[in-house]
Amino acid sequence: MVSAWSNLPGERFEGHTHDYDKVVVVVVGSLTCGLVGHGVGFMLSPGERLDLPASVSHDAVAGTRAVTCLEAHLPAGSCGKKARGRGYRW
């Protein structure tokens, strides 16, 4: 499944998991995704993506402008075992 979604500046998603792998690509704006409990985050700008395996606890916050993303849901295991994207440590 592939979908598009948008959120207002600064909008937050609390920590949660999914039972499927997820690929997120930022189209407009920016999105910061954190791996809950790991002290690792990914700051995504337009054209950048995050591959997020199933069951990885994560949160997110939209940047200072509204964000629009494309999101794909894949069978668990499709993305491997580690989240991959543009990363930094908090």
C-alpha positions in Angstrom: 0.0 0.0 0.0 1.3 3.5 -0.9 -0.3 6.7 0.4 0.4 10.4 0.8 -0.2 12.4 4.0 0.5 15.9 5.3 0.8 17.4 8.8 1.0 20.9 10.2 4.3 22.5 11.4 5.4 21.0 14.7 2.8 18.3 14.8 3.9 15.3 16.8 3.4 11.5 16.6 4.0 9.8 20.0 6.1 6.6 20.1 4.4 3.6 18.4 5.1 0.5 16.4 3.7 -1.2 13.3 3.4 -4.9 12.3 4.6 -4.0 8.8 7.8 -2.4 7.4 7.3 1.2 6.5 9.1 3.4 3.9 8.6 7.2 4.3 9.8 9.7 1.7 9.5 13.4 2.4 8.1 15.4 -0.5 7.8 18.9 1.0 9.0 20.3 4.3 10.9 18.2 6.9 10.3 15.4 9.4 12.4 14.2 12.3 11.8 10.6 13.3 13.3 9.2 16.5 13.9 5.6 17.5 12.4 5.4 20.9 14.9 4.2 23.6 17.9 4.3 21.2 18.9 8.0 21.2 19.0 7.9 17.4 17.0 10.2 15.1 16.6 10.8 11.4 16.1 14.4 10.0 14.5 14.0 6.6 14.3 16.7 4.0 12.6 16.6 0.6 13.7 13.5 -1.4 15.1 11.7 1.6 13.7 8.4 2.9 13.5 6.3 6.0 13.2 2.5 5.9 11.6 1.4 9.2 11.3 -2.3 10.0 8.2 -3.7 11.7 8.1 -3.5 15.5 10.7 -0.7 15.8 9.3 1.9 18.3 9.5 5.3 16.7 8.1 8.9 17.1 8.1 11.8 14.7 7.7 15.6 14.6 7.0 17.8 11.5 9.5 20.6 10.9 8.8 24.4 10.9 6.8 24.1 7.7 4.0 21.7 6.9 5.3 18.3 5.8 4.0 16.1 3.0 5.2 12.5 2.7 4.7 9.4 0.7 4.5 6.2 2.7 4.7 2.6 1.6 3.7 -0.4 3.8 5.6 -3.6 3.0 5.5 -7.1 4.5 7.5 -7.4 7.7 11.1 -8.3 7.0 11.3 -6.4 3.7 13.5 -3.6 5.1 15.8 -5.8 7.1 16.3 -5.4 10.9 17.7 -1.9 11.2 16.2 1.4 10.4 18.0 3.2 7.6 18.0 6.9 6.6 19.8 10.1 7.1 20.8 9.9 10.7 22.3 11.7 13.7 22.6 11.1 17.4 20.7 13.3 19.9 
